Amino acid sequence: MLEKEVASIIKFILDSAGNPVPYYHNMPENFVVPSVYFPSPEITFEPDTFSTYGADYNIFVNFFHTSTELAYELALPVFHSINAARKLIPAIDINGKTTGQYIRIQDVQLKKSDECAYQMQVGWVSRRPYNCEEAQLIQNFYLNGGKI
């Protein structure tokens, strides 16, 4: 299952890179270039508020081309597009339409990973509510014998 946040980031990257061939699972032996590989993100827990926690996501996107320079030229517009958008990626719904909400990217880094390949690290925090049991809300509150 592809989460909406990850799908939104993938769409933004593909649009910014000129729609190269995307790969999502294992890379085939004779893959097409130019292409972009989207592995599953790494996720860690981050405390947030009393009622929410953060899921700290990092996805390591790989850009491939026939030369290292062309892989760089494929990845660089994506790097600049994310930063030019103030690190706000439009969220999309299940049909690929924008929802009016945004995903705030916390970190984006671009580096050479191999010959003919560049890797972009994209990091963000997704806030999720804790599970909480239903409880009766307080009706009256007394302090020093008086009702507040």
mmCIF file of the C-alpha atoms, coordinates in Angstrom:
data_MODEL
# 
_entry.id   MODEL 
# 
loop_
_atom_site.group_PDB 
_atom_site.id 
_atom_site.type_symbol 
_atom_site.label_atom_id 
_atom_site.label_alt_id 
_atom_site.label_comp_id 
_atom_site.label_asym_id 
_atom_site.label_entity_id 
_atom_site.label_seq_id 
_atom_site.pdbx_PDB_ins_code 
_atom_site.Cartn_x 
_atom_site.Cartn_y 
_atom_site.Cartn_z 
_atom_site.occupancy 
_atom_site.B_iso_or_equiv 
_atom_site.pdbx_formal_charge 
_atom_site.auth_seq_id 
_atom_site.auth_comp_id 
_atom_site.auth_asym_id 
_atom_site.auth_atom_id 
_atom_site.pdbx_PDB_model_num 
ATOM 1   C CA . MET A 1 1   ? 0.000   0.000  0.000   1.00 0.00 ? 1   MET A CA 1 
ATOM 2   C CA . LEU A 1 2   ? 1.305   3.413  -0.942  1.00 0.00 ? 2   LEU A CA 1 
ATOM 3   C CA . GLU A 1 3   ? 0.636   6.109  1.634   1.00 0.00 ? 3   GLU A CA 1 
ATOM 4   C CA . LYS A 1 4   ? -0.810  9.406  0.416   1.00 0.00 ? 4   LYS A CA 1 
ATOM 5   C CA . GLU A 1 5   ? 2.224   11.367 1.614   1.00 0.00 ? 5   GLU A CA 1 
ATOM 6   C CA . VAL A 1 6   ? 4.675   9.099  -0.202  1.00 0.00 ? 6   VAL A CA 1 
ATOM 7   C CA . ALA A 1 7   ? 2.487   9.131  -3.333  1.00 0.00 ? 7   ALA A CA 1 
ATOM 8   C CA . SER A 1 8   ? 2.366   12.947 -3.234  1.00 0.00 ? 8   SER A CA 1 
ATOM 9   C CA . ILE A 1 9   ? 6.154   13.177 -2.998  1.00 0.00 ? 9   ILE A CA 1 
ATOM 10  C CA . ILE A 1 10  ? 6.616   10.645 -5.810  1.00 0.00 ? 10  ILE A CA 1 
ATOM 11  C CA . LYS A 1 11  ? 4.245   12.607 -8.063  1.00 0.00 ? 11  LYS A CA 1 
ATOM 12  C CA . PHE A 1 12  ? 6.039   15.885 -7.307  1.00 0.00 ? 12  PHE A CA 1 
ATOM 13  C CA . ILE A 1 13  ? 9.452   14.335 -8.045  1.00 0.00 ? 13  ILE A CA 1 
ATOM 14  C CA . LEU A 1 14  ? 8.338   12.712 -11.305 1.00 0.00 ? 14  LEU A CA 1 
ATOM 15  C CA . ASP A 1 15  ? 6.666   15.927 -12.506 1.00 0.00 ? 15  ASP A CA 1 
ATOM 16  C CA . SER A 1 16  ? 9.760   17.992 -11.615 1.00 0.00 ? 16  SER A CA 1 
ATOM 17  C CA . ALA A 1 17  ? 12.107  15.534 -13.356 1.00 0.00 ? 17  ALA A CA 1 
ATOM 18  C CA . GLY A 1 18  ? 10.117  15.486 -16.609 1.00 0.00 ? 18  GLY A CA 1 
ATOM 19  C CA . ASN A 1 19  ? 8.387   12.131 -15.981 1.00 0.00 ? 19  ASN A CA 1 
ATOM 20  C CA . PRO A 1 20  ? 11.242  9.620  -16.320 1.00 0.00 ? 20  PRO A CA 1 
ATOM 21  C CA . VAL A 1 21  ? 10.477  5.899  -15.974 1.00 0.00 ? 21  VAL A CA 1 
ATOM 22  C CA . PRO A 1 22  ? 9.616   5.172  -12.315 1.00 0.00 ? 22  PRO A CA 1 
ATOM 23  C CA . TYR A 1 23  ? 10.536  1.982  -10.454 1.00 0.00 ? 23  TYR A CA 1 
ATOM 24  C CA . TYR A 1 24  ? 8.999   1.154  -7.090  1.00 0.00 ? 24  TYR A CA 1 
ATOM 25  C CA . HIS A 1 25  ? 10.132  -2.297 -6.037  1.00 0.00 ? 25  HIS A CA 1 
ATOM 26  C CA . ASN A 1 26  ? 13.243  -4.125 -7.166  1.00 0.00 ? 26  ASN A CA 1 
ATOM 27  C CA . MET A 1 27  ? 15.199  -2.671 -10.044 1.00 0.00 ? 27  MET A CA 1 
ATOM 28  C CA . PRO A 1 28  ? 15.200  -5.020 -13.052 1.00 0.00 ? 28  PRO A CA 1 
ATOM 29  C CA . GLU A 1 29  ? 18.560  -6.064 -14.459 1.00 0.00 ? 29  GLU A CA 1 
ATOM 30  C CA . ASN A 1 30  ? 18.077  -4.194 -17.754 1.00 0.00 ? 30  ASN A CA 1 
ATOM 31  C CA . PHE A 1 31  ? 16.239  -1.122 -16.487 1.00 0.00 ? 31  PHE A CA 1 
ATOM 32  C CA . VAL A 1 32  ? 15.432  1.829  -18.734 1.00 0.00 ? 32  VAL A CA 1 
ATOM 33  C CA . VAL A 1 33  ? 17.190  5.198  -18.380 1.00 0.00 ? 33  VAL A CA 1 
ATOM 34  C CA . PRO A 1 34  ? 16.442  7.935  -17.572 1.00 0.00 ? 34  PRO A CA 1 
ATOM 35  C CA . SER A 1 35  ? 14.662  6.491  -14.571 1.00 0.00 ? 35  SER A CA 1 
ATOM 36  C CA . VAL A 1 36  ? 13.936  7.113  -10.910 1.00 0.00 ? 36  VAL A CA 1 
ATOM 37  C CA . TYR A 1 37  ? 13.811  4.421  -8.221  1.00 0.00 ? 37  TYR A CA 1 
ATOM 38  C CA . PHE A 1 38  ? 11.577  4.939  -5.176  1.00 0.00 ? 38  PHE A CA 1 
ATOM 39  C CA . PRO A 1 39  ? 12.386  2.457  -2.381  1.00 0.00 ? 39  PRO A CA 1 
ATOM 40  C CA . SER A 1 40  ? 10.229  2.119  0.713   1.00 0.00 ? 40  SER A CA 1 
ATOM 41  C CA . PRO A 1 41  ? 10.939  4.937  3.180   1.00 0.00 ? 41  PRO A CA 1 
ATOM 42  C CA . GLU A 1 42  ? 12.759  4.488  6.468   1.00 0.00 ? 42  GLU A CA 1 
ATOM 43  C CA . ILE A 1 43  ? 10.543  5.447  9.426   1.00 0.00 ? 43  ILE A CA 1 
ATOM 44  C CA . THR A 1 44  ? 11.417  6.263  13.039  1.00 0.00 ? 44  THR A CA 1 
ATOM 45  C CA . PHE A 1 45  ? 9.288   7.349  16.004  1.00 0.00 ? 45  PHE A CA 1 
ATOM 46  C CA . GLU A 1 46  ? 9.419   10.938 17.218  1.00 0.00 ? 46  GLU A CA 1 
ATOM 47  C CA . PRO A 1 47  ? 7.429   12.230 20.227  1.00 0.00 ? 47  PRO A CA 1 
ATOM 48  C CA . ASP A 1 48  ? 5.318   15.243 19.266  1.00 0.00 ? 48  ASP A CA 1 
ATOM 49  C CA . THR A 1 49  ? 2.516   16.449 21.564  1.00 0.00 ? 49  THR A CA 1 
ATOM 50  C CA . PHE A 1 50  ? 0.365   14.947 24.329  1.00 0.00 ? 50  PHE A CA 1 
ATOM 51  C CA . SER A 1 51  ? -2.111  13.683 21.735  1.00 0.00 ? 51  SER A CA 1 
ATOM 52  C CA . THR A 1 52  ? 0.121   13.009 18.690  1.00 0.00 ? 52  THR A CA 1 
ATOM 53  C CA . TYR A 1 53  ? 3.359   11.343 17.737  1.00 0.00 ? 53  TYR A CA 1 
ATOM 54  C CA . GLY A 1 54  ? 5.563   11.909 14.736  1.00 0.00 ? 54  GLY A CA 1 
ATOM 55  C CA . ALA A 1 55  ? 6.583   9.322  12.193  1.00 0.00 ? 55  ALA A CA 1 
ATOM 56  C CA . ASP A 1 56  ? 9.916   10.622 10.885  1.00 0.00 ? 56  ASP A CA 1 
ATOM 57  C CA . TYR A 1 57  ? 10.169  9.509  7.234   1.00 0.00 ? 57  TYR A CA 1 
ATOM 58  C CA . ASN A 1 58  ? 13.272  9.406  5.033   1.00 0.00 ? 58  ASN A CA 1 
ATOM 59  C CA . ILE A 1 59  ? 13.133  8.196  1.459   1.00 0.00 ? 59  ILE A CA 1 
ATOM 60  C CA . PHE A 1 60  ? 16.309  7.750  -0.582  1.00 0.00 ? 60  PHE A CA 1 
ATOM 61  C CA . VAL A 1 61  ? 15.325  8.360  -4.215  1.00 0.00 ? 61  VAL A CA 1 
ATOM 62  C CA . ASN A 1 62  ? 17.793  7.251  -6.907  1.00 0.00 ? 62  ASN A CA 1 
ATOM 63  C CA . PHE A 1 63  ? 18.113  8.952  -10.305 1.00 0.00 ? 63  PHE A CA 1 
ATOM 64  C CA . PHE A 1 64  ? 19.704  6.953  -13.141 1.00 0.00 ? 64  PHE A CA 1 
ATOM 65  C CA . HIS A 1 65  ? 20.926  8.017  -16.576 1.00 0.00 ? 65  HIS A CA 1 
ATOM 66  C CA . THR A 1 66  ? 23.538  7.043  -19.161 1.00 0.00 ? 66  THR A CA 1 
ATOM 67  C CA . SER A 1 67  ? 26.231  9.172  -17.467 1.00 0.00 ? 67  SER A CA 1 
ATOM 68  C CA . THR A 1 68  ? 26.847  10.640 -14.033 1.00 0.00 ? 68  THR A CA 1 
ATOM 69  C CA . GLU A 1 69  ? 26.435  14.155 -15.420 1.00 0.00 ? 69  GLU A CA 1 
ATOM 70  C CA . LEU A 1 70  ? 23.062  13.333 -16.981 1.00 0.00 ? 70  LEU A CA 1 
ATOM 71  C CA . ALA A 1 71  ? 21.903  11.690 -13.739 1.00 0.00 ? 71  ALA A CA 1 
ATOM 72  C CA . TYR A 1 72  ? 22.853  14.922 -11.955 1.00 0.00 ? 72  TYR A CA 1 
ATOM 73  C CA . GLU A 1 73  ? 20.948  16.969 -14.557 1.00 0.00 ? 73  GLU A CA 1 
ATOM 74  C CA . LEU A 1 74  ? 17.912  14.732 -13.998 1.00 0.00 ? 74  LEU A CA 1 
ATOM 75  C CA . ALA A 1 75  ? 18.008  15.139 -10.194 1.00 0.00 ? 75  ALA A CA 1 
ATOM 76  C CA . LEU A 1 76  ? 18.974  18.811 -9.887  1.00 0.00 ? 76  LEU A CA 1 
ATOM 77  C CA . PRO A 1 77  ? 15.659  20.324 -11.104 1.00 0.00 ? 77  PRO A CA 1 
ATOM 78  C CA . VAL A 1 78  ? 13.851  18.210 -8.499  1.00 0.00 ? 78  VAL A CA 1 
ATOM 79  C CA . PHE A 1 79  ? 16.138  19.511 -5.743  1.00 0.00 ? 79  PHE A CA 1 
ATOM 80  C CA . HIS A 1 80  ? 15.510  23.104 -6.828  1.00 0.00 ? 80  HIS A CA 1 
ATOM 81  C CA . SER A 1 81  ? 11.754  22.548 -7.280  1.00 0.00 ? 81  SER A CA 1 
ATOM 82  C CA . ILE A 1 82  ? 11.373  21.270 -3.715  1.00 0.00 ? 82  ILE A CA 1 
ATOM 83  C CA . ASN A 1 83  ? 13.299  24.225 -2.302  1.00 0.00 ? 83  ASN A CA 1 
ATOM 84  C CA . ALA A 1 84  ? 11.611  26.784 -4.593  1.00 0.00 ? 84  ALA A CA 1 
ATOM 85  C CA . ALA A 1 85  ? 8.237   25.528 -3.337  1.00 0.00 ? 85  ALA A CA 1 
ATOM 86  C CA . ARG A 1 86  ? 9.467   26.362 0.185   1.00 0.00 ? 86  ARG A CA 1 
ATOM 87  C CA . LYS A 1 87  ? 9.635   22.637 0.852   1.00 0.00 ? 87  LYS A CA 1 
ATOM 88  C CA . LEU A 1 88  ? 5.844   22.333 0.613   1.00 0.00 ? 88  LEU A CA 1 
ATOM 89  C CA . ILE A 1 89  ? 4.669   19.392 -1.512  1.00 0.00 ? 89  ILE A CA 1 
ATOM 90  C CA . PRO A 1 90  ? 0.985   19.459 -2.552  1.00 0.00 ? 90  PRO A CA 1 
ATOM 91  C CA . ALA A 1 91  ? -0.879  16.481 -1.095  1.00 0.00 ? 91  ALA A CA 1 
ATOM 92  C CA . ILE A 1 92  ? -2.893  14.378 -3.543  1.00 0.00 ? 92  ILE A CA 1 
ATOM 93  C CA . ASP A 1 93  ? -5.931  12.166 -3.096  1.00 0.00 ? 93  ASP A CA 1 
ATOM 94  C CA . ILE A 1 94  ? -6.411  8.610  -4.337  1.00 0.00 ? 94  ILE A CA 1 
ATOM 95  C CA . ASN A 1 95  ? -7.221  9.947  -7.841  1.00 0.00 ? 95  ASN A CA 1 
ATOM 96  C CA . GLY A 1 96  ? -4.057  12.067 -8.053  1.00 0.00 ? 96  GLY A CA 1 
ATOM 97  C CA . LYS A 1 97  ? -5.867  15.389 -7.571  1.00 0.00 ? 97  LYS A CA 1 
ATOM 98  C CA . THR A 1 98  ? -4.474  17.992 -5.181  1.00 0.00 ? 98  THR A CA 1 
ATOM 99  C CA . THR A 1 99  ? -6.328  18.316 -1.876  1.00 0.00 ? 99  THR A CA 1 
ATOM 100 C CA . GLY A 1 100 ? -5.287  21.832 -0.868  1.00 0.00 ? 100 GLY A CA 1 
ATOM 101 C CA . GLN A 1 101 ? -3.109  20.416 1.913   1.00 0.00 ? 101 GLN A CA 1 
ATOM 102 C CA . TYR A 1 102 ? 0.692   20.230 1.897   1.00 0.00 ? 102 TYR A CA 1 
ATOM 103 C CA . ILE A 1 103 ? 3.498   18.034 3.171   1.00 0.00 ? 103 ILE A CA 1 
ATOM 104 C CA . ARG A 1 104 ? 6.343   20.030 4.697   1.00 0.00 ? 104 ARG A CA 1 
ATOM 105 C CA . ILE A 1 105 ? 9.713   18.607 3.725   1.00 0.00 ? 105 ILE A CA 1 
ATOM 106 C CA . GLN A 1 106 ? 12.242  19.016 6.519   1.00 0.00 ? 106 GLN A CA 1 
ATOM 107 C CA . ASP A 1 107 ? 15.378  17.933 4.713   1.00 0.00 ? 107 ASP A CA 1 
ATOM 108 C CA . VAL A 1 108 ? 16.439  17.405 1.114   1.00 0.00 ? 108 VAL A CA 1 
ATOM 109 C CA . GLN A 1 109 ? 19.976  16.409 0.113   1.00 0.00 ? 109 GLN A CA 1 
ATOM 110 C CA . LEU A 1 110 ? 21.476  15.443 -3.233  1.00 0.00 ? 110 LEU A CA 1 
ATOM 111 C CA . LYS A 1 111 ? 24.681  13.461 -3.683  1.00 0.00 ? 111 LYS A CA 1 
ATOM 112 C CA . LYS A 1 112 ? 26.402  11.162 -6.144  1.00 0.00 ? 112 LYS A CA 1 
ATOM 113 C CA . SER A 1 113 ? 25.758  7.551  -5.167  1.00 0.00 ? 113 SER A CA 1 
ATOM 114 C CA . ASP A 1 114 ? 27.451  5.631  -7.984  1.00 0.00 ? 114 ASP A CA 1 
ATOM 115 C CA . GLU A 1 115 ? 28.476  5.938  -11.615 1.00 0.00 ? 115 GLU A CA 1 
ATOM 116 C CA . CYS A 1 116 ? 25.487  7.152  -13.636 1.00 0.00 ? 116 CYS A CA 1 
ATOM 117 C CA . ALA A 1 117 ? 23.443  7.605  -10.429 1.00 0.00 ? 117 ALA A CA 1 
ATOM 118 C CA . TYR A 1 118 ? 22.511  10.349 -7.974  1.00 0.00 ? 118 TYR A CA 1 
ATOM 119 C CA . GLN A 1 119 ? 20.638  9.896  -4.718  1.00 0.00 ? 119 GLN A CA 1 
ATOM 120 C CA . MET A 1 120 ? 18.251  12.383 -3.145  1.00 0.00 ? 120 MET A CA 1 
ATOM 121 C CA . GLN A 1 121 ? 17.306  12.054 0.517   1.00 0.00 ? 121 GLN A CA 1 
ATOM 122 C CA . VAL A 1 122 ? 13.890  13.531 1.285   1.00 0.00 ? 122 VAL A CA 1 
ATOM 123 C CA . GLY A 1 123 ? 12.784  13.732 4.920   1.00 0.00 ? 123 GLY A CA 1 
ATOM 124 C CA . TRP A 1 124 ? 9.518   14.780 6.566   1.00 0.00 ? 124 TRP A CA 1 
ATOM 125 C CA . VAL A 1 125 ? 7.503   14.176 9.733   1.00 0.00 ? 125 VAL A CA 1 
ATOM 126 C CA . SER A 1 126 ? 3.979   12.802 9.571   1.00 0.00 ? 126 SER A CA 1 
ATOM 127 C CA . ARG A 1 127 ? 1.953   13.557 12.683  1.00 0.00 ? 127 ARG A CA 1 
ATOM 128 C CA . ARG A 1 128 ? -0.474  10.866 13.820  1.00 0.00 ? 128 ARG A CA 1 
ATOM 129 C CA . PRO A 1 129 ? -2.904  10.780 16.777  1.00 0.00 ? 129 PRO A CA 1 
ATOM 130 C CA . TYR A 1 130 ? -2.379  8.384  19.653  1.00 0.00 ? 130 TYR A CA 1 
ATOM 131 C CA . ASN A 1 131 ? -5.117  5.835  20.280  1.00 0.00 ? 131 ASN A CA 1 
ATOM 132 C CA . CYS A 1 132 ? -7.124  7.036  23.250  1.00 0.00 ? 132 CYS A CA 1 
ATOM 133 C CA . GLU A 1 133 ? -10.072 5.575  25.072  1.00 0.00 ? 133 GLU A CA 1 
ATOM 134 C CA . GLU A 1 134 ? -13.351 7.434  25.214  1.00 0.00 ? 134 GLU A CA 1 
ATOM 135 C CA . ALA A 1 135 ? -13.812 9.116  28.585  1.00 0.00 ? 135 ALA A CA 1 
ATOM 136 C CA . GLN A 1 136 ? -16.454 11.274 30.143  1.00 0.00 ? 136 GLN A CA 1 
ATOM 137 C CA . LEU A 1 137 ? -15.520 14.941 30.097  1.00 0.00 ? 137 LEU A CA 1 
ATOM 138 C CA . ILE A 1 138 ? -15.437 16.867 33.357  1.00 0.00 ? 138 ILE A CA 1 
ATOM 139 C CA . GLN A 1 139 ? -18.694 18.689 34.087  1.00 0.00 ? 139 GLN A CA 1 
ATOM 140 C CA . ASN A 1 140 ? -17.828 20.778 37.170  1.00 0.00 ? 140 ASN A CA 1 
ATOM 141 C CA . PHE A 1 141 ? -14.498 21.774 38.622  1.00 0.00 ? 141 PHE A CA 1 
ATOM 142 C CA . TYR A 1 142 ? -14.153 22.938 42.233  1.00 0.00 ? 142 TYR A CA 1 
ATOM 143 C CA . LEU A 1 143 ? -11.129 24.756 43.620  1.00 0.00 ? 143 LEU A CA 1 
ATOM 144 C CA . ASN A 1 144 ? -10.901 25.769 47.299  1.00 0.00 ? 144 ASN A CA 1 
ATOM 145 C CA . GLY A 1 145 ? -14.581 25.002 47.810  1.00 0.00 ? 145 GLY A CA 1 
ATOM 146 C CA . GLY A 1 146 ? -15.812 27.142 44.905  1.00 0.00 ? 146 GLY A CA 1 
ATOM 147 C CA . LYS A 1 147 ? -17.047 26.127 41.496  1.00 0.00 ? 147 LYS A CA 1 
ATOM 148 C CA . ILE A 1 148 ? -14.986 27.353 38.570  1.00 0.00 ? 148 ILE A CA 1 
# 
